[in-house]
């Protein structure tokens, strides 16, 4: 998709200042983009022919490939990855904060009479 169309979709989905962005809305947006760009169609199985042996190698290959893309496409790819990684970090930090609130609290034991 053209960069202008991508910008318009991002703003339509999340608002001009991205105020509607949340981990859930971002996941839905990214899933929709992935489904639309899949050559296999919605819900179809496909084979991943990945030769990388580590996440580091996958990312290195991705960034190397992005260098060869046309500017508009590269911007979209990098923006999507940055968005996903940023919100994954936020979700991870939120989970840690919630875990610390409930650490040491045990669930009540159930009895046979309940």
C-alpha positions as semicolon CSV with decimal commas, in nm:
position;residue;x (nm);y (nm);z (nm)
1;X;0,000;0,000;0,000
2;X;0,114;0,355;-0,061
3;X;0,262;0,545;0,234
4;X;-0,022;0,801;0,228
5;X;-0,281;0,524;0,250
6;X;-0,087;0,365;0,537
7;X;-0,079;0,696;0,727
8;X;-0,452;0,743;0,671
9;X;-0,528;0,392;0,801
10;X;-0,311;0,443;1,109
11;X;-0,483;0,774;1,188
12;X;-0,830;0,634;1,116
13;X;-0,763;0,340;1,347
14;X;-0,584;0,514;1,634
15;X;-0,676;0,883;1,598
16;X;-0,466;1,175;1,477
17;X;-0,250;1,167;1,791
18;X;-0,278;0,787;1,831
19;X;-0,487;0,832;2,147
20;X;-0,684;0,513;2,071
21;X;-0,369;0,301;2,059
22;X;-0,367;0,024;2,317
23;X;-0,209;-0,320;2,324
24;X;-0,542;-0,470;2,209
25;X;-0,612;-0,220;1,929
26;X;-0,254;-0,246;1,807
27;X;-0,274;-0,627;1,801
28;X;-0,596;-0,607;1,597
29;X;-0,439;-0,357;1,356
30;X;-0,124;-0,565;1,309
31;X;-0,326;-0,884;1,263
32;X;-0,540;-0,713;0,998
33;X;-0,230;-0,588;0,813
34;X;-0,073;-0,935;0,825
35;X;-0,392;-1,099;0,699
36;X;-0,426;-0,851;0,414
37;X;-0,065;-0,896;0,305
38;X;-0,073;-1,276;0,324
39;X;-0,061;-1,437;-0,019
40;X;-0,244;-1,737;0,129
41;X;-0,567;-1,562;0,221
42;X;-0,749;-1,541;0,548
43;X;-0,710;-1,832;0,785
44;X;-0,515;-2,047;0,540
45;X;-0,214;-2,248;0,649
46;X;0,123;-2,170;0,503
47;X;0,472;-2,305;0,537
48;X;0,737;-2,088;0,697
49;X;1,068;-2,160;0,533
50;X;1,288;-1,999;0,796
51;X;1,650;-2,098;0,818
52;X;1,746;-1,866;1,103
53;X;1,844;-2,036;1,427
54;X;1,786;-1,744;1,661
55;X;1,568;-1,440;1,704
56;X;1,879;-1,229;1,659
57;X;1,937;-1,381;1,316
58;X;1,573;-1,326;1,218
59;X;1,596;-0,958;1,312
60;X;1,931;-0,915;1,139
61;X;1,782;-1,059;0,818
62;X;1,473;-0,838;0,850
63;X;1,675;-0,517;0,888
64;X;1,908;-0,615;0,605
65;X;1,608;-0,680;0,378
66;X;1,444;-0,349;0,475
67;X;1,752;-0,164;0,348
68;X;1,669;-0,288;-0,001
69;X;1,301;-0,184;0,002
70;X;1,163;0,129;-0,161
71;X;1,149;0,416;0,090
72;X;0,771;0,412;0,148
73;X;0,760;0,038;0,204
74;X;1,063;0,049;0,435
75;X;0,903;0,322;0,646
76;X;0,588;0,114;0,686
77;X;0,779;-0,201;0,781
78;X;0,997;-0,020;1,034
79;X;0,703;0,172;1,182
80;X;0,501;-0,147;1,231
81;X;0,794;-0,326;1,397
82;X;0,867;-0,027;1,622
83;X;0,499;-0,005;1,720
84;X;0,476;-0,374;1,802
85;X;0,800;-0,381;2,001
86;X;0,712;-0,064;2,193
87;X;0,372;-0,191;2,300
88;X;0,511;-0,536;2,381
89;X;0,751;-0,362;2,618
90;X;0,465;-0,165;2,775
91;X;0,258;-0,483;2,819
92;X;0,557;-0,657;2,978
93;X;0,612;-0,369;3,222
94;X;0,241;-0,362;3,310
95;X;0,248;-0,736;3,378
96;X;0,547;-0,693;3,610
97;X;0,371;-0,414;3,801
98;X;0,054;-0,621;3,840
99;X;0,254;-0,923;3,948
100;X;0,421;-0,721;4,223
101;X;0,079;-0,610;4,352
102;X;-0,041;-0,967;4,389
103;X;0,283;-1,133;4,496
104;X;0,235;-1,323;4,818
105;X;-0,143;-1,332;4,796
106;X;-0,273;-1,685;4,790
107;X;-0,607;-1,789;4,654
108;X;-0,848;-1,910;4,922
109;X;-0,855;-2,284;4,959
110;X;-1,163;-2,458;4,837
111;X;-1,339;-2,699;5,064
112;X;-1,539;-3,003;4,976
113;X;-1,852;-2,821;5,092
114;X;-1,846;-2,550;4,825
